[in-house]
Amino acid sequence: MTELDAMKLLSHVKPDYKHDKHRWNVVALWSAVYNTGEGKMKIAANKDYGNIYTFKINEPCKVIDRESIEHSAYPDVKWSH
C-alpha cells in the first residue's frame, strides 16, 4: 500500500458524528500517514484530503541534556525538573 493509498483509506474511516451520550461532536482534526523507513509523514488537516502536507525528518533526533542546556548559547534557558 502506498502512502497516498493509506491516506485515501483514512479519508473513508474518519470519525464525524455526534456523541450519543454527550453533547459534543466527534471529528477528525487531522489524519496522518507515517513512513518510518524514509522518515516522512503526510498530514491532511481538517478533513481536507485534497491538500496533503508532507514533512521529512532531515536529521535524527538529538538528546538535550542538562549540561548542553546550561552551556548553550541561550543563557536564559534554564533546566527544569
Rosetta silent file (secondary structure, phi, psi, omega in degrees, C-alpha in Angstrom):
SEQUENCE: MTELDAMKLLSHVKPDYKHDKHRWNVVALWSAVYNTGEGKMKIAANKDYGNIYTFKINEPCKVIDRESIEHSAYPDVKWSH
SCORE:     score description
SCORE:     0.000 S_00000001
   1 L     0.000  131.943  178.586    0.000    0.000    0.000 S_00000001
   2 L   -81.507  168.768  177.514    1.387    3.398   -0.928 S_00000001
   3 H   -60.630  -42.189 -179.397    1.287    6.446    1.341 S_00000001
   4 H   -69.187  -34.304  174.680   -1.451    8.003   -0.798 S_00000001
   5 H   -63.318  -41.082  178.259   -3.475    4.761   -0.724 S_00000001
   6 H   -64.168  -40.180  178.466   -3.244    4.804    3.069 S_00000001
   7 H   -66.682  -38.630  177.660   -4.403    8.425    3.164 S_00000001
   8 H   -62.547  -41.797  176.590   -7.310    7.583    0.853 S_00000001
   9 H   -60.409  -44.255  178.674   -8.299    4.764    3.228 S_00000001
  10 H   -61.679  -33.086 -179.700   -8.168    7.190    6.180 S_00000001
  11 H   -65.337  -21.652 -179.737  -10.456    9.586    4.326 S_00000001
  12 H   -92.370  -17.282 -176.558  -13.149    6.894    4.362 S_00000001
  13 H  -112.842    8.458 -178.209  -12.848    5.927    8.050 S_00000001
  14 L   -63.545  139.577  177.359  -12.510    9.369    9.654 S_00000001
  15 L   -74.711  138.372  176.817  -14.843    9.957   12.610 S_00000001
  16 E  -161.700   81.468 -176.948  -17.535   12.574   12.087 S_00000001
  17 E  -154.063  165.257  176.434  -20.572   12.031   14.285 S_00000001
  18 E   -90.133  131.392  178.941  -22.448   13.347   17.302 S_00000001
  19 L   -63.525  135.553 -174.696  -21.699   11.501   20.531 S_00000001
  20 L   -78.133  -19.151  178.907  -24.815    9.634   21.683 S_00000001
  21 L  -104.038  -27.227 -175.684  -24.379   10.305   25.429 S_00000001
  22 L  -116.845  171.907 -175.650  -22.765   13.743   25.456 S_00000001
  23 L   -87.201    3.837 -174.821  -23.360   16.998   23.593 S_00000001
  24 L   -96.722  159.447  174.176  -20.143   17.088   21.616 S_00000001
  25 E   -96.058  143.673  176.555  -19.359   16.100   18.058 S_00000001
  26 E  -103.182  118.908 -178.599  -16.544   13.669   17.354 S_00000001
  27 E  -135.968  158.184  174.215  -14.497   14.764   14.344 S_00000001
  28 L   -85.339  121.978  175.548  -11.086   14.084   12.860 S_00000001
  29 L   -80.015  -35.977  175.911   -8.809   17.092   13.288 S_00000001
  30 E  -157.650  159.771  172.182   -6.155   15.530   11.099 S_00000001
  31 E  -121.760  140.537 -177.057   -5.162   12.239    9.526 S_00000001
  32 E  -133.247  140.955  173.490   -1.527   11.181    9.383 S_00000001
  33 E  -121.653  125.218 -177.593    0.418    8.528    7.497 S_00000001
  34 E  -106.622  131.742  173.998    3.925    7.767    8.758 S_00000001
  35 E  -114.226   90.102 -175.062    6.685    6.313    6.592 S_00000001
  36 L   -70.397  -24.012  178.413    9.292    5.400    9.179 S_00000001
  37 L   -66.649  -35.438 -179.226   11.598    3.861    6.575 S_00000001
  38 L  -106.066   -2.391 -179.952   12.062    7.185    4.823 S_00000001
  39 L    69.495   34.560 -178.306   11.425    9.460    7.830 S_00000001
  40 E  -117.207  156.892  176.757    8.368   11.050    6.199 S_00000001
  41 E  -142.538  135.023  175.275    4.899   11.956    7.393 S_00000001
  42 E  -112.409  134.197 -178.414    1.852   13.023    5.381 S_00000001
  43 E  -129.789  133.975  170.667   -0.895   15.022    7.086 S_00000001
  44 E  -114.424  117.037 -176.545   -4.368   16.021    5.920 S_00000001
  45 E   -98.312  146.437  173.094   -5.814   18.662    8.256 S_00000001
  46 L    55.513   37.839  178.176   -9.469   19.488    8.878 S_00000001
  47 L    61.455   21.389  179.485  -10.749   16.687    6.604 S_00000001
  48 L   -97.261   83.951 -176.650   -9.168   18.411    3.580 S_00000001
  49 L   -80.141   -1.648  173.634   -7.785   15.370    1.765 S_00000001
  50 L   -82.728  -16.273  178.379   -7.193   17.455   -1.355 S_00000001
  51 L  -123.629   97.503 -179.352   -4.321   19.245    0.439 S_00000001
  52 E  -106.479  125.520 -179.590   -1.874   16.767    1.925 S_00000001
  53 E   -95.882  136.628  178.776    1.234   18.166    3.603 S_00000001
  54 E  -113.379  130.986  176.685    4.445   16.143    3.603 S_00000001
  55 E  -120.449  145.361  179.438    7.092   16.522    6.297 S_00000001
  56 E  -132.849  136.763  175.166   10.504   14.873    6.328 S_00000001
  57 L   -81.532  121.584 -178.123   12.984   14.423    9.138 S_00000001
  58 L   -89.072  -22.463  177.985   16.315   15.686    7.850 S_00000001
  59 L  -148.606  155.889 -179.053   18.414   14.507   10.774 S_00000001
  60 L   -62.817  157.454  176.532   17.911   12.167   13.707 S_00000001
  61 L   -63.905  144.577  178.809   16.503   13.483   16.951 S_00000001
  62 L  -111.120  139.416  177.219   19.099   14.786   19.346 S_00000001
  63 L   -83.327  128.866  177.845   19.011   14.255   23.082 S_00000001
  64 L  -105.630  119.547 -179.344   19.295   17.507   25.007 S_00000001
  65 L  -109.249  175.149 -176.435   20.729   17.047   28.457 S_00000001
  66 H   -57.031  -45.302 -175.646   21.256   19.382   31.390 S_00000001
  67 H   -63.938  -41.277 -178.726   24.889   20.162   30.561 S_00000001
  68 H   -68.861  -30.313  176.380   24.210   21.136   26.961 S_00000001
  69 H   -73.299  -44.844 -177.414   21.410   23.489   28.062 S_00000001
  70 H   -65.866  -26.329 -179.289   23.447   25.073   30.868 S_00000001
  71 L  -110.060   24.850 -177.236   26.376   25.693   28.491 S_00000001
  72 L   -84.858  176.853  176.893   24.352   26.678   25.459 S_00000001
  73 L   -79.518    1.820 -179.228   24.306   29.931   23.540 S_00000001
  74 L  -115.959   81.427 -174.432   20.947   30.615   25.196 S_00000001
  75 L   -65.589  -19.171  179.678   21.770   31.576   28.790 S_00000001
  76 L   -77.873  -14.646  178.998   18.134   32.473   29.540 S_00000001
  77 L   -80.140  122.349 -178.375   17.045   28.860   29.008 S_00000001
  78 L  -112.186  146.132  176.606   17.006   27.112   32.370 S_00000001
  79 L   -74.138  130.535  176.735   16.823   23.406   33.135 S_00000001
  80 L  -119.696  150.997 -178.619   13.598   22.463   34.886 S_00000001
  81 L   -96.700    0.000    0.000   12.805   19.231   36.715 S_00000001
